[in-house]
Amino acid sequence: MSERFEVAPRRGQAPAREEDACRVGMMRRIAAARLRYCGLDALIDEVMVIVSELLTNAVLHSGTTEVALGLSVRDGFLRVTVTDGMPGGAARKEVTENAESGRGLALVDALVAEHSGSWGTSDNGATTWCDLTIPSVDPSESPRRWEVS
């Protein structure tokens, strides 16, 4: 699965436009529907958090005009990719107990670790990816294979 949407680049500390924030929710619903279709219901909750965090980071921090979400199944892993096309990678921050933001990548890191996966950014920083191990399933119910187009 590969979906793209346009966003307005943010200027300074201005909040994201409401329609850009709504697109993150729309992408979550599309991803959940695709996971259900592919028989990967067991990963929906975790992927929804990951998709929300990575897309929100791209909308808020990249300065891009287009964001892409990709999901693919390969070699026993579900790969989630978010591409904003801008240099500079996502990096987990250490935050204080009273901080109002900055915990998103810590959540991603914990969810990925829970599923024996890994995450990172492309060499140029334009794509952030996560691999989650697909839970064992009955062979008669194995997930359909789908690729990023």
N, C-alpha and C positions, 0 to 999 in steps of 0.2 A: 504494500500500500504506500502510496506517495501522494500527499496533499500539500498544496501551497496556498498561502493567502498573503495579501498585501497589507502593509501597515504604514502608518505615518511615522516618520522618524521623530523621536522625542527631542526636544530642545531643552538642554539643562536638566533641571529637576522637575520639569512639568510632568504631571501624571499622563499615563497612556490614555489615548482617546477611548471612550466607552466602547465604540465599535471594535477597536482592536482587542480590548479586554474580552469582549463577547466572543471573538473568534477563537480565543484559547478554549473557552467552554465548548464551542462547536467542534473543535478538533478532538477534545476529550470524548465527546459523544460518538464521533466517527470512529475513533480508535477502539472504543468499547464495543461498538457494533461489529467491527472487523474481527476483534478477538473472539466475540461470541460466535460469529460465523465460522471461524477457524477452529472452534472447539477449545479455545484457550481461556475459558471463563475463570480458571483458578488464578490467572495473572491480572485480571481486570483492575482490581483495587490498587495494586502496586503500580501498574502502568498508568493509571489515571493520575496518581501523585507525581510520577516521573514526568509525564507529558505536561502537566500543569506547571511544574517547576522549570523545566527546560524551555518551554514556549514562553513563559512569563519572563524569564531571564533574557531571552532573545528580543522580545518586544520592548522590555524596559532598558536594556543595557547595550544593545548592539548598534543602534542608530541606523538599522537597515530599513529597506522599504518592502522586503519580501521575506517570509519565513516559510520553511518547508518542514513537514513532519513525515518521517518514514517508519514503517514497521515491516520487518521481514523475519522469516523463520529459516534458520540454516544450522545444520550440524548440532541440533539439540538446544539451540539458543534462540530466544526472541531478541532481536536487535531493534532498539528504538533510536532513531536519529532525529536531531533537530539541526537544521542548517539555516544560518542567517547570512552567510556569504561575506561576513566581515571578519577581518583579522582580530586576533585576541581571543584567548580561550577562557572557558569557565574554570574557576578555581574555588575550592571550598574555603570559606572564611571561618576563623575562630571568632565567635561572638560572645559578648557578655550575657549574663543572665537576664539583664534588663533590655537587651536590644530588641527593637520592634521588627527587624527584618534580618536577613542574612543566613537563615537556617535551611534554605531550600536545598542546596547541594549536600548538606549534611544528611537530610532526609533521603535524597537520591542515593548517597553513599551507603546508608544503612539498608535501604531496600535492595540494592544491588548485592550487598554482602549477604543478606538473608537468602538470596536466591543463587548463591555461589557464582556470581557473575563479576563483571568488571565494567568500568566506565572511564571515559576520557574525552579528549578533544582531538580533532585532526591536527596535523602538524602546523597548518596555517591558522588554526583556531576557528575556522568558519563553521565547523560541525562538531556538535557534542553528541556522543553516542553512549548507549548502555546496552549491555548484554545480560539477559536474565536466563538462567537455566530453566528449560521447560520442565514442569513437573512430570513425573512418570505417569503414563496413562496406559490403559488397556490397549493392546495393539489393534483391537478391532475399532477403537475410538481414536486412533492417532490423528493428530492435527493435520489439516490440509496444508500443503506447502504453498506459500505465496511469497512473492519476491517484490522488492521495490522496483517500480518501473521508471 
